[in-house]
Amino acid sequence: MPRIVRFHELGGPEVLRIEQVDILPPGPGEIQIRVKALGLNRAEALMRAGQYLESPALPSSLGFEAAGEVASLGLGVDGFRLGDAVSVIPPLSQAQWPTYAEIINFPAYLVVKHPESLGWEAAAALWMPYLTAYGALVDIARAGPGDFIAITAASSSVGLAAIQIARQAGAHPIAITRTSAKVPALREQGATDVIACQEQDLAGSLNLITGGKQVRVVLDAVGGPNFTPLADAMAPGGILFSYGGLSGQPTPYPLAQVLAKNLTLRGYLVHEITGNPAKLDNAKRFILEGLRKGDLTPVIDKIFPFDEIADAHRHLESNQQFGKIVVRIAPL
Ligand SMILES: NC(=O)c1ccc[n+]([C@@H]2O[C@H](COP(=O)([O-])OP(=O)(O)OC[C@H]3O[C@@H](n4cnc5c(N)ncnc54)[C@H](OP(=O)(O)O)[C@@H]3O)[C@@H](O)[C@H]2O)c1
């Protein structure tokens, strides 16, 4: 029987258990995938702890990203063949369509044939980061040449994807990281400037970097007290995407800056893109083309074996990572 990761109670990484379960054949419109690698996301740690947007019914499985081989096809599925190398677009519900398993059934419209040359680990580290960054920066903000784009939690998988996409658009990605530890690596990844926000004055550094032009787009996964200095450094008409709450602290509303500069403060979820078939098609084309041209390259932090899923979650929550944490599944 295939193995799946489940949790029967909410809590820390130790609640994750690997269990053997029967997997049904794929239903109509579904594809069964023999998973080779999974990509980890903050949303899964939050789900396990009972702090995510979605409340799991226990026991629950979890996971948003995976890559593997097509093992069988449900009724009505065409365009795929057994053995195809595929990866999955993050579904709306990770409880309903979890990826932390050796075998998964997935709706065919969320399954993509990726270039085989990519490898399983990179293919499992692809869709959540690039779709999230693409949706905000390209689909909504229309980032382009000359734009200054401030990216918080820059060493997260989404942050690094945003740096690459901003570069591709001809914009200036300014990476914001907590300390100077990851500054050289962020420069190597293409950030035109890097700010260590626990060691430097954030608004002052942003103003210095932009030379008074100010920041047109902010992609913020952190919230908390840094919200105000970010708004301070924004250009009139700028847009601030609030897409995560890593700080865990109350986030002030920068009323004076919003009023004085006509700022747009906007919540954003990747499902705005994945839930819209036309937008999703454009996004897939953009990302696959970026991979082909070499403008986009997933950054993998560390690979864990499936048996060490709890350690992989501990590493995620250590915040030491640079890029995507991946779990490799050995052949059955
Ligand atoms: N809205 C959406 O649709 C969507 C989609 C995907 C992800 N997200 C959100 O995007 C964020 C990144 O997710 P991820 O899975 O790519 O990466 P992740 O593994 O959660 O990112 C970890 C990085 O975030 C930074 N960080 C962690 N705690 C922090 C804190 N308290 N204050 C400031 N920075 C902190 C650190 O970077 P430094 O060491 O560089 O400071 C750390 O290396 C999460 O908040 C996630 O929930 C949202």
The ligand as an ORCA input file, in Angstrom:
! r2SCAN-3c Opt
* xyz 0 1
  N      -0.753     34.549     -0.735
  C      -0.373     33.470     -1.370
  O      -1.057     32.973     -2.277
  C       0.919     32.808     -0.989
  C       1.476     31.813     -1.802
  C       2.706     31.257     -1.438
  C       3.336     31.702     -0.276
  N       2.745     32.651      0.489
  C       3.409     33.177      1.689
  O       4.712     33.592      1.278
  C       5.604     33.511      2.367
  C       6.818     32.746      1.920
  O       6.449     31.390      1.771
  P       7.465     30.287      1.252
  O       6.807     28.978      1.531
  O       7.917     30.640     -0.114
  O       8.779     30.501      2.118
  P       9.132     30.307      3.643
  O       9.876     29.060      3.725
  O       7.959     30.507      4.519
  O      10.101     31.573      3.800
  C      11.010     31.608      4.814
  C      11.748     32.938      4.805
  O      10.886     33.986      5.211
  C      11.608     34.942      5.980
  N      10.997     35.034      7.311
  C      10.586     34.036      8.109
  N      10.080     34.505      9.262
  C      10.172     35.839      9.195
  C       9.809     36.890     10.077
  N       9.251     36.662     11.272
  N      10.054     38.144      9.682
  C      10.608     38.405      8.488
  N      10.957     37.444      7.602
  C      10.747     36.178      7.962
  C      13.018     34.419      6.083
  O      13.772     35.047      5.066
  P      15.071     35.929      5.412
  O      16.000     34.994      6.117
  O      15.546     36.357      4.071
  O      14.639     37.067      6.279
  C      12.856     32.922      5.809
  O      14.000     32.336      5.251
  C       4.817     32.866      3.500
  O       4.301     33.891      4.314
  C       3.671     32.175      2.774
  O       2.553     31.989      3.600
  C       1.557     33.206      0.159
*
